[in-house]
Amino acid sequence: MPSDDVVRDLDRSESRELLRLGVLGRLATAAGGEPDIFPVNYYSDGETVLVRTAPGTKLLELTVHDTVAFEIDGFDNLQAWSVVVHGRARELQSGAELDEAERFPLQPWIPTLKYRFVRISVDRISGKRFLRVPEPDRWPVPQEGSTS
């Protein structure tokens, strides 16, 4: 089991800041009892998550069941982190909402038309930070003079 200094729960503020700094995440949906997960680029102000998408499975599933999970991960040479959001997703419909969404720095990563926006409320957020240290010895090192 990892010690407290290797794995640490992030507080809400730290989790929101990492969410705000990220650009790539995974949107998890569950329509009709079947889970699905989609890699998406996103923008977040820390309060909501904005995803730009095209018509298709994601949008269809969100109209059936709007409760979602959203996860981001990241790492550097010293640490790794994971942040999970639970909330409700809805497609933006009004002209004012769409105009506002268009102003955020959220561009498709692949050359396809993605003119639909989905906003995810951040109802719950949690995160963990992991120190990137060597794995401990798997087997105990025999003590000098032991007969094992």
C-alpha positions in Angstrom: 0.0 0.0 0.0 1.4 3.4 -0.9 2.5 5.7 1.9 0.9 9.1 2.5 3.9 10.9 1.1 3.7 9.1 -2.3 0.0 9.4 -3.0 -1.9 12.5 -1.8 -5.5 13.5 -2.2 -5.8 16.9 -3.8 -8.2 19.5 -2.3 -10.9 21.0 -4.4 -8.9 24.1 -5.2 -5.9 22.1 -6.4 -8.1 19.8 -8.5 -9.9 22.8 -10.1 -6.5 24.4 -11.0 -5.2 21.3 -12.7 -8.6 21.0 -14.6 -8.2 24.6 -15.7 -4.6 24.0 -16.9 -5.4 20.8 -18.9 -6.5 20.5 -22.6 -7.1 16.7 -23.1 -9.5 14.5 -21.1 -11.9 11.6 -21.3 -15.6 12.0 -21.2 -17.4 8.9 -19.7 -21.1 8.4 -20.4 -23.5 5.6 -19.6 -26.6 5.4 -21.9 -28.9 2.4 -21.7 -26.7 0.9 -19.0 -23.7 0.7 -21.3 -20.6 2.7 -20.4 -18.7 4.6 -23.1 -15.6 6.8 -22.9 -14.4 9.4 -25.4 -11.1 11.2 -25.6 -11.8 14.9 -26.0 -10.0 18.2 -26.0 -11.6 20.7 -23.7 -11.5 24.1 -22.0 -12.2 24.7 -18.3 -12.5 27.8 -16.1 -12.4 25.4 -13.1 -16.2 25.7 -12.6 -17.4 24.0 -15.8 -15.9 22.0 -18.6 -16.5 22.9 -22.2 -16.2 20.3 -25.0 -16.5 21.0 -28.7 -17.9 18.1 -30.7 -19.7 16.9 -33.8 -23.1 15.2 -34.0 -22.7 11.5 -33.2 -22.6 9.0 -30.4 -21.5 11.5 -27.6 -24.3 13.9 -28.2 -26.9 11.1 -28.6 -25.8 9.5 -25.4 -26.0 12.8 -23.5 -29.6 13.4 -24.6 -30.5 9.9 -23.2 -28.5 10.3 -19.9 -26.8 13.6 -19.0 -24.9 12.3 -15.9 -21.2 12.0 -16.9 -17.7 11.6 -15.5 -14.8 13.5 -16.9 -11.1 12.7 -16.2 -7.8 14.3 -16.9 -4.3 13.1 -16.1 -0.9 14.6 -16.4 2.7 14.0 -15.3 6.2 15.5 -15.3 9.5 14.0 -14.2 8.7 14.2 -10.5 4.9 13.6 -10.2 1.7 12.5 -11.8 -1.9 13.6 -11.2 -5.4 12.6 -11.9 -8.6 14.7 -11.6 -12.1 13.3 -11.9 -15.3 15.5 -12.3 -18.8 14.2 -11.9 -21.6 16.4 -13.2 -24.3 16.9 -15.8 -23.7 17.6 -19.4 -25.9 19.6 -21.7 -25.5 20.8 -25.3 -25.5 24.6 -25.6 -28.4 25.8 -27.6 -29.0 29.5 -27.3 -27.2 32.0 -29.5 -25.7 33.8 -26.5 -24.3 30.6 -25.1 -22.9 29.6 -28.5 -21.4 33.0 -29.0 -19.7 32.9 -25.6 -18.4 29.3 -26.2 -16.9 30.4 -29.6 -14.7 32.9 -27.7 -12.9 30.3 -25.7 -9.6 28.8 -27.0 -11.0 25.5 -28.0 -10.2 24.2 -31.4 -10.6 20.7 -32.9 -7.4 18.7 -33.0 -8.4 16.9 -36.2 -9.6 18.6 -39.4 -13.4 18.0 -38.9 -16.3 20.3 -38.4 -17.1 20.4 -34.7 -19.7 23.1 -34.3 -21.6 21.7 -31.2 -20.6 22.6 -27.7 -21.3 20.6 -24.5 -20.9 22.2 -21.1 -20.3 19.9 -18.1 -21.2 21.2 -14.6 -18.6 20.4 -11.9 -20.9 18.9 -9.3 -18.1 16.9 -7.6 -14.4 17.0 -8.2 -11.6 15.0 -6.7 -8.0 14.4 -7.5 -4.8 12.6 -6.5 -1.1 13.4 -6.9 1.5 10.7 -7.1 5.2 11.1 -6.6 7.1 9.3 -9.4 9.5 7.3 -7.4 11.0 3.8 -8.0 8.9 0.8 -7.2 9.7 -0.8 -3.9 11.3 -4.2 -3.8 8.8 -6.8 -4.5 10.4 -9.5 -2.4 11.9 -8.9 1.1 15.6 -8.8 1.1 16.9 -11.7 3.2 18.6 -10.7 6.4 22.2 -11.7 6.8 22.4 -15.0 8.5 18.8 -16.1 7.7 18.1 -19.5 6.2 15.3 -18.9 3.8 
